[in-house]
């Protein structure tokens, strides 16, 4: 038996509606296929609902949304067997919807925050005063060297200070006992520093790892009210002939009897060309020079803020 196919559309007339009401249109499509063995009849019904825009604008947000249109039904009948397939199609599919963006891929994710530990530096420990040897005769006092301490011969001093250049601090004292006393006082104040060269033989000394702190050299302006007067100068027992130093510009001004005392007061200012001092043979000469500078307002005391000579803060907060 020959096969043939016939199809036709049956559109129901639109139901008359009032102005502003939704319009419902029903369309029916039938397709018939006949073969020698089977008869297939396929019918598709599509219902479309159209709502005027003016009506949507008048609706309040609290009003309930219109009910979803009925999905079209598709029925296929075959002689000897039957099957039903439902397909969903509505006019709302014609309106474009904005989908939520997909989660970021591996390449779009931000890298995890990496926290680096603070930089640690080696702080070498200077020799303790109790380990210093004692002998009769003169001695060399070294407070800023690769290996600070008290030495008997000058060549020993040159071996531990030559690599540091002007950063080294050493001097000759008339007796070993006096040199040890000055070293002990400087050690207790935290003014003794061991700085071995990284490529030198003195890096085997004990050290501590401490966080690196970048220091800013900010000095207080000079205040004459904080400068000691001439009558307040004190001659100490370690002052000797040819060892009287007058500091005119420094973190602390005055008359001192050792090069170490002068060095720690001008070390930071010397880098900025803001230091000045002089040496005299007698106490009377040094005292007269200090008095003349005081009367002429030529003394400038500019301590490092927070440093050991900053008298305008609590002593417990001063750095050593």
Order of alpha helices (4+ residues) and beta strands (2+ residues): beta-beta-beta-alpha-beta-beta-beta-beta-beta-alpha-beta-alpha-beta-beta-beta-beta-alpha-beta-alpha-beta
